[in-house]
């Protein structure tokens, strides 16, 4: 890989800024000053930027505790979840979508292949939510969810597993991502969702130590779990 691309991928600046740093002798590879942007390096090389070692990461993974009021998007005029991420890495995006008023677990990454696997309808990846409602949740409603309830426009949802917590709250596990799916499921039973928070996606569980709007890198174990490579 070219040194300028290597450094740009790690968020060290624009190509022009990197070329300027190279000319100023701020970049070393294996102890040698590198001035040409076309110099090729590998992930095994030791790259230093103004005395700081740069470790190349092709893919990065961050767990965000999304607050309400943010759109799951990479651009837009309203507050977007990427406004909460201050990392320098390029091409990051939210893996999947949480509604503007929904809180909880959101994976931020630049790993397109993993995102495709997690979001593909054919994979049936589980997403678990904590739900609060306006009216009492009946066991027969959860039984309907378990069979695959029909919502508006004659859409039938895939079976979902619900567990009552109290009269107006439950845990709900779904395996697809229809637009406003959980809200529409409860509306089909004559109820209304008043609060929604995602707790889990596949094996990735929201870190309770993260306050709303905070994020952290995934651990190696969490990444392997998501990729189905744990153990």
C-alpha positions as semicolon CSV with decimal commas, in nm:
position;residue;x (nm);y (nm);z (nm)
1;X;0,000;0,000;0,000
2;X;0,119;0,353;-0,073
3;X;0,233;0,543;0,234
4;X;-0,003;0,833;0,162
5;X;-0,305;0,598;0,149
6;X;-0,184;0,414;0,460
7;X;-0,170;0,739;0,656
8;X;-0,495;0,876;0,510
9;X;-0,680;0,558;0,608
10;X;-0,564;0,611;0,966
11;X;-0,700;0,965;0,969
12;X;-0,368;1,148;0,965
13;X;-0,494;1,411;0,725
14;X;-0,584;1,476;0,363
15;X;-0,357;1,352;0,085
16;X;-0,219;1,705;0,045
17;X;-0,152;1,738;0,418
18;X;0,023;1,402;0,418
19;X;0,237;1,495;0,117
20;X;0,342;1,813;0,300
21;X;0,434;1,612;0,611
22;X;0,637;1,373;0,396
23;X;0,831;1,661;0,239
24;X;0,899;1,798;0,589
25;X;1,052;1,463;0,692
26;X;0,789;1,387;0,956
27;X;0,729;1,029;0,840
28;X;0,960;0,735;0,907
29;X;0,923;0,372;0,801
30;X;1,138;0,123;0,990
31;X;1,348;0,415;1,112
32;X;1,409;0,566;0,767
33;X;1,270;0,905;0,668
34;X;1,025;0,871;0,379
35;X;0,956;1,170;0,154
36;X;0,780;1,013;-0,147
37;X;0,403;0,960;-0,132
38;X;0,429;0,660;-0,364
39;X;0,653;0,461;-0,130
40;X;0,493;0,125;-0,056
41;X;0,459;-0,011;0,297
42;X;0,299;-0,317;0,452
43;X;0,105;-0,369;0,775
44;X;0,419;-0,528;0,922
45;X;0,629;-0,213;0,877
46;X;0,685;0,027;1,168
47;X;0,544;0,363;1,062
48;X;0,612;0,677;1,266
49;X;0,431;1,011;1,222
50;X;0,618;1,299;1,387
51;X;0,755;1,058;1,649
52;X;0,425;0,874;1,704
53;X;0,386;0,513;1,593
54;X;0,089;0,450;1,364
55;X;-0,063;0,100;1,374
56;X;-0,261;0,023;1,062
57;X;-0,619;-0,093;1,110
58;X;-0,814;-0,191;0,800
59;X;-1,141;-0,218;0,991
60;X;-1,248;-0,046;1,311
61;X;-1,543;-0,122;1,539
62;X;-1,708;0,101;1,801
63;X;-2,006;0,042;2,029
64;X;-2,223;0,353;2,066
65;X;-2,498;0,401;2,323
66;X;-2,722;0,606;2,095
67;X;-2,928;0,881;2,259
68;X;-3,271;0,985;2,137
69;X;-3,279;1,275;1,892
70;X;-3,009;1,146;1,656
71;X;-3,060;1,000;1,309
72;X;-2,870;0,682;1,215
73;X;-2,697;0,835;0,914
74;X;-2,358;0,958;0,794
75;X;-2,479;1,296;0,665
76;X;-2,771;1,535;0,699
77;X;-2,872;1,867;0,848
78;X;-3,035;1,723;1,162
79;X;-2,821;1,570;1,439
80;X;-2,672;1,241;1,315
81;X;-2,504;0,966;1,515
82;X;-2,172;1,029;1,340
83;X;-2,165;1,370;1,510
84;X;-2,099;1,177;1,832
85;X;-1,793;0,996;1,693
86;X;-1,461;1,183;1,706
87;X;-1,239;0,905;1,568
88;X;-1,017;0,994;1,269
89;X;-1,080;0,676;1,069
90;X;-1,233;0,710;0,724
91;X;-1,555;0,570;0,581
92;X;-1,721;0,475;0,911
93;X;-2,098;0,430;0,920
94;X;-2,372;0,303;1,153
95;X;-2,441;-0,067;1,102
96;X;-2,817;-0,071;1,072
97;X;-3,069;0,186;1,180
98;X;-3,228;0,296;1,505
99;X;-3,522;0,536;1,490
100;X;-3,459;0,896;1,590
101;X;-3,632;0,849;1,927
102;X;-3,484;0,503;1,995
103;X;-3,186;0,463;2,227
104;X;-2,925;0,195;2,277
105;X;-2,675;-0,024;2,100
106;X;-2,545;0,090;1,763
107;X;-2,235;-0,054;1,595
108;X;-2,016;0,203;1,417
109;X;-1,768;0,049;1,173
110;X;-1,609;0,067;0,828
111;X;-1,635;-0,311;0,778
112;X;-1,879;-0,341;0,489
113;X;-1,870;-0,723;0,463
114;X;-1,954;-0,765;0,833
115;X;-2,232;-0,507;0,811
116;X;-2,379;-0,697;0,516
117;X;-2,377;-1,021;0,714
118;X;-2,537;-0,861;1,019
119;X;-2,808;-0,682;0,819
120;X;-2,888;-0,944;0,556
121;X;-3,248;-1,072;0,595
122;X;-3,120;-1,420;0,511
123;X;-2,899;-1,426;0,821
124;X;-3,186;-1,380;1,074
125;X;-2,957;-1,193;1,314
126;X;-3,124;-1,137;1,651
127;X;-3,179;-0,785;1,785
128;X;-3,306;-0,756;2,142
129;X;-3,495;-0,451;2,271
130;X;-3,631;-0,319;2,596
131;X;-3,984;-0,188;2,534
132;X;-4,218;0,030;2,739
133;X;-4,579;0,081;2,632
134;X;-4,876;0,308;2,699
135;X;-5,116;0,024;2,784
136;X;-5,075;-0,315;2,948
137;X;-4,895;-0,581;2,744
138;X;-5,102;-0,897;2,730
139;X;-4,949;-1,242;2,706
140;X;-5,174;-1,305;2,407
141;X;-5,004;-1,012;2,232
142;X;-4,665;-1,173;2,283
143;X;-4,811;-1,502;2,158
144;X;-4,918;-1,321;1,839
145;X;-4,566;-1,184;1,801
146;X;-4,427;-1,536;1,840
147;X;-4,642;-1,658;1,550
148;X;-4,560;-1,363;1,325
149;X;-4,812;-1,082;1,357
150;X;-4,964;-0,904;1,057
151;X;-4,913;-0,528;1,067
152;X;-5,041;-0,252;0,838
153;X;-5,028;-0,290;0,460
154;X;-5,079;-0,666;0,510
155;X;-4,713;-0,713;0,605
156;X;-4,639;-1,015;0,821
157;X;-4,349;-0,991;1,063
158;X;-4,117;-1,280;1,127
159;X;-4,177;-1,454;1,461
160;X;-4,047;-1,251;1,756
161;X;-3,984;-1,362;2,113
162;X;-4,129;-1,146;2,390
163;X;-4,071;-1,173;2,765
164;X;-4,287;-0,973;3,006
165;X;-4,111;-0,765;3,271
166;X;-4,420;-0,598;3,416
167;X;-4,757;-0,476;3,289
168;X;-4,617;-0,213;3,055
169;X;-4,265;-0,333;2,972
170;X;-4,102;-0,633;2,808
171;X;-3,797;-0,761;2,626
172;X;-3,851;-0,833;2,257
173;X;-3,617;-1,020;2,021
174;X;-3,668;-0,969;1,647
175;X;-3,475;-1,104;1,348
176;X;-3,559;-0,851;1,079
177;X;-3,563;-0,475;1,042
178;X;-3,885;-0,348;0,889
179;X;-3,946;0,026;0,914
180;X;-4,066;0,110;1,269
181;X;-4,128;-0,263;1,308
182;X;-4,167;-0,290;1,685
183;X;-4,386;0,020;1,705
184;X;-4,608;-0,116;1,428
185;X;-4,629;-0,456;1,595
186;X;-4,764;-0,304;1,914
187;X;-4,995;-0,072;1,720
188;X;-5,144;-0,385;1,562
189;X;-5,245;-0,497;1,913
190;X;-5,397;-0,159;2,000
191;X;-5,101;-0,046;2,206
192;X;-4,833;0,223;2,168
193;X;-4,459;0,210;2,233
194;X;-4,350;0,497;2,459
195;X;-3,983;0,401;2,499
196;X;-3,753;0,174;2,301
197;X;-3,391;0,076;2,363
198;X;-3,177;-0,178;2,180
199;X;-2,980;-0,398;2,417
200;X;-2,821;-0,658;2,191
201;X;-2,730;-0,731;1,829
202;X;-2,634;-1,094;1,769
203;X;-2,378;-1,160;2,048
204;X;-2,292;-0,793;2,104
205;X;-2,446;-0,664;2,428
206;X;-2,473;-0,295;2,515
207;X;-2,211;-0,199;2,772
208;X;-2,401;-0,066;3,074
209;X;-2,100;0,150;3,164
210;X;-2,161;0,366;2,855
211;X;-2,371;0,673;2,916
212;X;-2,599;0,797;2,640
213;X;-2,385;0,942;2,361
214;X;-2,071;0,760;2,474
215;X;-1,888;0,493;2,277
216;X;-1,589;0,261;2,304
217;X;-1,390;0,027;2,079
218;X;-1,508;-0,331;2,065
219;X;-1,286;-0,587;2,232
220;X;-1,118;-0,854;2,023
221;X;-1,356;-1,112;2,173
222;X;-1,660;-0,904;2,079
223;X;-1,536;-0,867;1,722
224;X;-1,474;-1,240;1,690
225;X;-1,820;-1,311;1,834
226;X;-1,983;-1,084;1,577
227;X;-1,791;-1,257;1,299
228;X;-1,879;-1,602;1,433
229;X;-1,512;-1,681;1,496
230;X;-1,510;-1,696;1,878
231;X;-1,349;-2,003;2,033
